[in-house]
Amino acid sequence: MPCEDFRLKIATTEDWEKIYRFYSSLDQEDLYYRFFHMYVISQEDARVLARGGDHVTVLAMCGEEVVGEGTVYEDGEIALIVDKSYRNRGIGKRIIEELIKIGREKGFERLTFYALRDNTAMIKLGEIANFVIRYKGEIVVGERVLTETPLKTQHLERAN
């Protein structure tokens, strides 16, 4: 589905149904990568993500539809996912930038993510966001100390 522009917002309790629809639309591979096992979220799980408390959830919105979600937990762990049909548009990068900003605002010393070795999209995103990537068997750990290190940017050559 085309989306020329998207926006980020902090999830509120009213967003639980949108979060539930988003997760219900994901394929088994995406769910496996997000939860490390096949897991279909319940409506209560969506309510918990939306309400916050020990975490902050960021939603990438295309109109009124959730196309990506990222969460930072009070222990500094982050997790995120973008619908496959919306990938490679900078949505994941924007979500991770927002999670880093939230982590800094909360005074976290570092953020950490865990990914399966074959989740190359998350690993690449972590590298772009200056996470130190360590491989531990089938699990990959990304860790970022929250300093003022900017995200890597692509430099495009300009034609003269």
Steps between C-alpha positions, in 0.01 A plus 500: 500500500657833403572759765670818391553621853493347843513644848614372836293520814522369854236232548209578730239268646268595213744348249471140619264392219733645234793317660298179510406534130863571411630190677214290363606597147864390537618172355643212703862589420456857629333375818778246550767767458322737739430248778765228433224243469169480321274725704174667409423790731170516680281804539631528857860498371408788268345689792820453704716631213271801461473591866870524584612495859831312497548589135433757231360386166553704184270448204577578137171610348395517138174689530319316779677168432795375707780393265776466759545474873793540734518469875763600755472329839613635836803268496620660173399213274343600170302307243349615174332378187388656173246342266687340208311706244625822666866409542789683337327835539685620811221405740713262708779758518257768618355264763843407634602869508189572708575209736854636546356846575257355755780297659709815539206694644446221755868509594586150377871429470451257212247331277511133403320290243497129436446351155523163337808459281294484180306819582731698273265800481522563876874438508557747215276756671702457819823558309361817340399624847853436635417200716795271571396164356612175666416152376429238766404185313158554344439816704635842409532765768510867403609751759518877479645727764288814501748768409470770241624270222294584190344234281697399192374670189541411139701743296373525147727618223367797314524526127668819382 
